Amino acid sequence: MPGCTIASLREVRSILLLVKNPQALAVGEALKQVRTIAADAASRSSQAYAHILFEHFHDTRPAFVEDAADPMAMVAHADAALLIGDPALLAREHRGAIDPDGELLWLDMAALWREHTGLPWVAAVWAVRPAALTDVSVQQLISDLTASRDAGLAHIDDLVREWTPRLDVPATTIHAYLTENIHYMLDAECLKAITLFRNLAAKIGALPPLDELNLLG
């Protein structure tokens, strides 16, 4: 579906890689030391991004073990932890309790992808099977999705008020996340990022090959 995405142009905040680094090594050197990663199973695409980071950009092949999203438990038995979604946002808010001695690297996966590729991080798109387009026209579907996106962007303050009681994160952080960390427009740079991501993921065997993107309409 054209027009809409969940992406990030800089830091995304909600995809977090914690890396043990008691020797205070530079980021690249610390990543090369990682042999085991405890990974939240909530997002297959985020795990694929992590595989690309280590295998393609740093030429290492750590073992990934899916685990419950508990950062302290994860780093207790692995060299690194991959946190996704609310657990990542909450970990950032409780960084002092999780990492009192400052021996962890707190790395934003979207920022790392941007550093290596110069492209946005794309987490999600909307897709539809052509055979399902029986009760609605292509243009109506695109129009409805775009209108939904625009309505959400026009009511950010309402969304912040709705979500603040549900998540132990300050309202200012939720507002910044929705307005600064997330990018909602499926533009040309995002399409380039999707193609590169899927090509690299297929190259290292993290995801199957993807045919050329077929944009609806």
N, C-alpha and C positions, 0 to 999 in steps of 0.2 A: 504494500500500500504506500503510495507516495505521500510526502508532506509531513508525516509524524514519526517521531522516534523518542526513545529515552537514551540520551547520550550525555557526554560531558566534554567540554572544550579544555578544561584544565584539571583540577582535582574534582573527584566525584564524592569523596567522603565515605560512601557506603560500600566500597570494595577495598578492603584493607589487608595488607600483607605485613605481619609481624615477624621479624627475623631476629633470632638471638645474635647478639653482637657484643659479648663481654670484653673483647679486645679492642673495641672502638675502631674497627676497620672501616675503610671507605665503603660506600654502598656496593659497588661492583665486586669488591673483594669479599665482602660479607655474603653476598648472594652466591658466590662461587663455593663457599664453605657449606652451603645447605645440602643436606643429604636426605632429610625427611620433612614432609610438609603435611600437617594436619589440616584437612580441607573441609570447610562447610559444604554440604552437598546441595545447598539451596539453588545453585546456579551452575549448570554445565558449561555455559559460555565463559563464566568468570574463571573456572578451572582451566578451560582451554587457553585463555589469556595468560594465566600463570605458567602453563606448560610452554607457551611461546616465549615468555620472558626468560625462563631458565634455559630451555633447549635451543632456541634460535639465537637469542641475543647474548647469552652467557655460556653457551656450549656445555651445559651441565644437565644431568638427568636425575633429579631427586625423585624419591618415591613419594607418591601421594597416597595418603590414607584418609578416607572420609571419617569425620568425627563430629560429635555434637559441638554446637557453636558456643564453646566456653573458652575464652582466650587463655585464662590462667592454666586450665587443664591441658589445653592444646600444646602450649609451649613447654609444659612440664615434661612431655614425652616426645616432642618433635623439635627440629631445628627452626621451624617456621610454622606460622598459622595463617590460613586464608579465611577471612571473615567477610560475610556478605549481608547487605541489607541492614535491618535494625541492629543486629549484634555488632556490626562494625560501627554504626553511629553511637551505640551505647558504650562500646569500648573506648572510643575517643573521649567521651565525657568522663570516664572513670580511669583515665590513663595513669594517674598517680597511684591508684590502688593496684593496678595490674602490673605496673613497671616502676616500683618505688626507687629502684637503684639506677634507672635509666640505661639498662643494658639491652633494650630492644630497639631495633629500627622500626619506625612506624611509617610504612610506605603506602602511598596511595596508588592503586593499580592504574587508574586512568592517567595520572601524572607520569608514571613510568612509561606507559604506552605512548603518550604524547612526546616524551623525551626521546624515545627511540625512533618514532615514525614521523613526527610532526603532524599527525592526524588526530582527529577526535577519537575518543573512546565511545563505541556504540554498544550499548547493553541490550537493546531490544527494538524490534520493529513490529508492525502489524502485518499479518499475511493472511491470504485467503485462497482457498482452492477454487479455481475457475468454475468447477462443477457445482459449487455451492451458490453461485450467483444466479439464482432462479427467481427470487422474490424481490430483488432490489437491483437497480441499475448500478453500473460501475460509478458513474458520476455522483449518484446519490450517496453511495457508500463512502466515497472520498469526501464529499461535502459534509456528511454527518460526522465522520472522524475528525476532520479539521475543525468543525464547529465545537466538538467536544473538547478538543485541545484548547481552543481559544477561550471557551467558557471557563475552563480550569485556570488558565493564566489570568483571567479577569477577576477571579475570586480567590487569589492567593491568601489574603488575610482570613477569609472564611475557612479555608483548608487548614491554616495554622491553628486557628481556634479549635477546630474539630480534632486535630491530631495531638495537640499539646497534652490533654489529659490521658491520652493512650500510651504515650511514650515518655520515658524519663529523660527527656532532652529539652533544654530551654526553647521557648518559643522563638527566640532570635536565631537559634541554630536551625530550626525547622524552616523558618522563613528564608534564611540564607541558602539552605539546601535546595529549596524549591525554585529560588530565583537566580542563584549564582552557580550552583554546582551542576544542575541538570539543564541540558539543552534539548529542546523539543522539536526542532526543525530538521527534517531529513533532507539536508542540502547535499550539494555535490561532494563536499569534503567527507561527509558521513558515508556516502556511497563508496567513495574511494577506500575509506577505512574498513567497511564491511568486506569488500573484495580482498583487500590485503590480509585482513584477519582470517578469512576463510581459506585463502591460499596457504598462509603460513600454518594454520591449524591442520590442513590436509597434508602438508609437507612433512610434518612431524608425527602424523597419525593421531592427533587429538580429536579431529572431527572428520567426517567424510568429505570428499570433494564437493564443491558447489558449482552448479552450472551458472552461466551468466545471469545476473540479476534480471528478473522480468518484472518491471514496474507496471502495476495495473493502470490502465488508462493512457 
